[in-house]
Amino acid sequence: MWQLHQFPLCPFSRKVRLQLAEKAVAYDLVRENPWEGRDELWQINPAGRTPVLRDSARGSVLADSRAICEYFEETIERTPLIAGTALQRAETRRLVALFDENLYRDVTEPVMHEKLMKRLILRQPPDGQTLRRAGKLLHGHLDYIDWLVDTRQWLAGPTLSLADLACAAHLSVIDYLGAMDWSGHEQAKGWYMVMKSRPSFRPLLGEKMDGLPAAREYATLDL
């Protein structure tokens, strides 16, 4: 069976977990704390990052969330998440890159540093200016998600896609850490509520981290 080396609040690990759940792929979780830098993690992924999937019985290792998602998209036919015409598949991949690169850089990463790393590892208070800047940038991303929801059935087109999973994974981390502000973004909020209601999302909503409780409304399905 696959073992997924992951950190619970790593958005890339969450994206992979959502995909595996949507495709009904069985796996076990192996907790990795990014600040520990375990030798075993470096041995199976020279980048030293989560997520990594390993099947010891078959001697198979998959690293990097995009490579992992592409692998299961190619090998598991049920529930296609990069589907449609070549143009539609390109649009899904474009949005996945947008969320994994821009949304992560602008919002997810700084929020995680200020509200997670500083609290658990550095034992420092968060920097308010950094969080305010991330909050401002978040509204810009939510504006774009509003537009996508207004013009399409799902973020990338007519069906649920990997773009929806990637975006929801990032927003779920921001939400867990209490940095979400849905003010003026009813379309994006409605779409996120639909994502939270999917069976694939339930394990994420039920997880808790020692020393870092989720925001009050994180696990609720009605905001």
ZAKE-607962 format. One line per field, with one value per residue (C-alpha): x, y, z. Coordinates in pm, 1 decimal. Layout:
BEGIN
X c(X; ...)
Y c(Y; ...)
Z c(Z; ...)
//
This chain:
BEGIN
X c(0.0; 105.2; 240.8; 194.9; 463.6; 290.1; 247.4; -117.0; -106.0; 101.9; -133.6; 43.7; -3.1; -368.1; -411.7; -274.3; -494.5; -801.8; -711.2; -646.0; -977.8; -1167.6; -1006.5; -1057.5; -687.5; -597.7; -293.4; -150.2; -35.0; 317.6; 357.4; 650.8; 730.0; 910.6; 1131.2; 1273.8; 1432.0; 1430.8; 1700.4; 1438.6; 1249.3; 1566.2; 1651.6; 1322.3; 1297.0; 1623.2; 1423.5; 1335.6; 975.0; 631.0; 435.4; 609.0; 431.4; 613.5; 517.7; 797.4; 668.6; 699.1; 999.6; 805.0; 853.3; 665.4; 766.6; 629.6; 256.0; 215.5; 410.3; 206.0; -124.0; -24.4; 77.8; -260.5; -441.6; -263.0; -297.1; -641.5; -921.3; -1206.6; -1291.5; -1075.4; -955.3; -761.4; -1027.5; -1185.5; -1022.1; -655.5; -752.5; -958.5; -675.9; -434.6; -669.4; -682.8; -304.4; -277.3; -502.5; -325.3; 1.2; -162.0; -281.8; 29.2; 264.7; 93.5; -162.9; 97.8; 360.1; 122.3; -90.5; -48.0; 326.0; 340.0; 34.0; 190.3; 516.4; 353.0; 80.8; 238.3; 617.7; 653.2; 414.2; 531.7; 901.0; 1033.5; 814.1; 763.3; 449.1; 320.3; 404.0; 84.1; 212.6; 294.9; -48.6; -223.8; -33.2; -124.1; -488.2; -492.2; -344.4; -596.1; -881.6; -725.9; -715.0; -1072.8; -1183.1; -1048.4; -1211.5; -1540.0; -1505.8; -1429.4; -1735.3; -1953.1; -1848.2; -1808.7; -1967.8; -1635.6; -1313.8; -1162.2; -1477.8; -1786.3; -1658.5; -1472.3; -1100.2; -761.8; -781.6; -1070.3; -872.1; -557.4; -742.2; -944.3; -628.9; -466.3; -778.4; -828.5; -484.4; -551.8; -891.2; -748.2; -506.4; -786.5; -670.7; -971.7; -1187.7; -1481.8; -1615.5; -1749.9; -1678.7; -2006.6; -1936.3; -1600.0; -1742.2; -2030.7; -1794.2; -1570.3; -1870.8; -1948.1; -1589.1; -1596.0; -1912.0; -1746.9; -1659.7; -1296.6; -1272.8; -1400.4; -1068.1; -906.2; -1182.1; -1151.5; -776.6; -629.4; -271.1; -136.1; -65.9; -236.7; -617.2; -821.0; -1014.1; -1365.8; -1551.0; -1294.6; -1491.7; -1840.2; -2022.9; -2227.1; -2044.2)
Y c(0.0; 356.5; 558.4; 933.2; 1128.6; 1456.3; 1744.9; 1808.7; 2179.7; 2145.1; 2260.9; 2042.8; 1735.9; 1830.1; 1859.9; 1507.9; 1372.9; 1524.1; 1372.6; 1027.9; 1041.0; 1147.5; 859.6; 610.7; 526.1; 366.2; 490.3; 529.2; 860.1; 921.1; 1247.9; 1466.3; 1790.8; 2018.3; 2171.5; 1831.6; 1744.5; 1369.9; 1174.5; 929.5; 1208.0; 1337.7; 985.5; 936.8; 1296.3; 1486.0; 1809.9; 1731.1; 1840.6; 1692.4; 1528.1; 1204.1; 877.1; 548.6; 188.8; -12.9; -344.5; -225.0; -0.7; 298.5; 658.9; 964.5; 1315.0; 1664.0; 1721.3; 1798.2; 1488.0; 1277.7; 1416.1; 1363.8; 1004.6; 913.8; 1101.7; 884.9; 554.1; 575.3; 622.4; 684.0; 1042.5; 1223.9; 1555.3; 1686.1; 1622.2; 1754.5; 1892.6; 1985.3; 2348.2; 2249.4; 2037.6; 2325.2; 2556.6; 2316.2; 2298.6; 2678.5; 2727.6; 2462.5; 2647.8; 2979.8; 2851.8; 2648.2; 2931.9; 3270.8; 3199.7; 3006.2; 3280.8; 3568.0; 3421.7; 3058.1; 3067.5; 3396.0; 3299.2; 2961.6; 3127.0; 3386.6; 3172.5; 2826.2; 2835.7; 3135.4; 2985.7; 2623.8; 2653.5; 3006.7; 3092.4; 3442.2; 3651.8; 3694.6; 4010.4; 4208.6; 4395.6; 4071.5; 3928.9; 4246.0; 4237.4; 3871.4; 3954.2; 4226.8; 3992.0; 3724.3; 3953.0; 3988.2; 3611.1; 3577.9; 3839.8; 3615.2; 3305.4; 3500.6; 3565.0; 3200.3; 3088.9; 3345.4; 3231.3; 2853.4; 2557.4; 2475.6; 2675.2; 2532.0; 2446.2; 2223.6; 1953.0; 1924.6; 1935.6; 1936.0; 2317.5; 2302.5; 2067.0; 2280.5; 2600.7; 2440.7; 2290.1; 2632.4; 2802.4; 2524.1; 2590.3; 2963.8; 2887.7; 2651.7; 2924.3; 3179.0; 3407.2; 3377.7; 3683.4; 3612.3; 3969.5; 4062.9; 3721.7; 3531.8; 3344.1; 3212.5; 3130.6; 2936.1; 2735.5; 2660.9; 2539.8; 2295.1; 2172.3; 2133.1; 1923.5; 1662.4; 1328.4; 1373.9; 1681.3; 1523.3; 1378.2; 1721.4; 1889.6; 1633.0; 1672.7; 1875.1; 1973.6; 1966.5; 2316.5; 2474.6; 2446.1; 2520.8; 2846.0; 2826.6; 2793.9; 2575.4; 2250.1; 2399.7; 2361.8; 2679.5; 3010.2)
Z c(0.0; -59.8; 231.4; 205.6; 385.6; 461.6; 701.1; 799.3; 711.7; 396.9; 117.8; -137.6; 81.5; 118.2; -257.2; -302.1; -22.3; -184.9; -520.6; -373.8; -190.3; -502.9; -693.5; -406.6; -376.4; -41.9; 150.3; 499.3; 644.0; 769.3; 959.1; 863.0; 1045.1; 797.2; 1066.9; 1168.3; 833.1; 897.0; 713.9; 587.0; 412.1; 244.3; 135.1; -48.3; -173.8; -225.7; -211.5; 150.5; 105.5; 143.1; -4.8; -94.8; -176.9; -129.0; -189.1; -28.8; -160.5; -519.5; -462.7; -597.1; -482.9; -609.2; -503.0; -575.4; -562.9; -933.4; -1037.4; -794.8; -921.6; -1284.6; -1207.4; -1061.2; -1333.6; -1587.9; -1401.0; -1235.7; -1488.4; -1244.7; -1152.8; -1408.7; -1267.3; -1568.5; -1828.3; -2147.1; -2456.5; -2478.1; -2411.6; -2107.4; -1968.1; -2022.7; -1831.9; -1538.5; -1526.8; -1554.1; -1253.4; -1049.3; -1112.8; -1024.4; -688.1; -606.6; -696.3; -662.3; -391.2; -195.2; -227.3; -154.7; 123.4; 229.3; 292.8; 489.8; 696.4; 777.8; 878.2; 1101.7; 1258.9; 1258.7; 1248.1; 1476.4; 1729.9; 1734.0; 1652.1; 1692.7; 1992.7; 1856.4; 1807.8; 1452.0; 1261.9; 1210.5; 906.8; 725.7; 802.8; 686.4; 358.4; 311.0; 389.4; 125.6; -133.3; -32.9; -135.9; -478.6; -519.4; -393.3; -647.5; -921.2; -770.6; -758.0; -1131.1; -1204.5; -1006.3; -1184.9; -1531.8; -1492.4; -1318.0; -1148.6; -1137.2; -1456.5; -1648.1; -1647.7; -1410.4; -1082.3; -1154.1; -992.1; -995.9; -746.0; -523.6; -536.0; -455.1; -175.3; -25.5; 7.6; 138.8; 393.3; 543.4; 556.2; 708.8; 972.0; 1081.5; 1118.3; 838.1; 604.4; 538.2; 309.4; 323.2; -19.7; -168.0; -154.4; -476.6; -357.0; -15.1; -167.5; -386.1; -84.9; 115.2; -165.1; -156.5; 222.6; 190.0; -31.5; 134.3; 27.6; 251.0; 573.6; 694.8; 663.9; 862.8; 1140.1; 1192.1; 1475.7; 1547.0; 1900.6; 2021.6; 1722.6; 1734.3; 1424.7; 1389.4; 1532.9; 1201.9; 1026.0; 1044.0; 1002.7; 672.2; 702.4; 720.4)
//
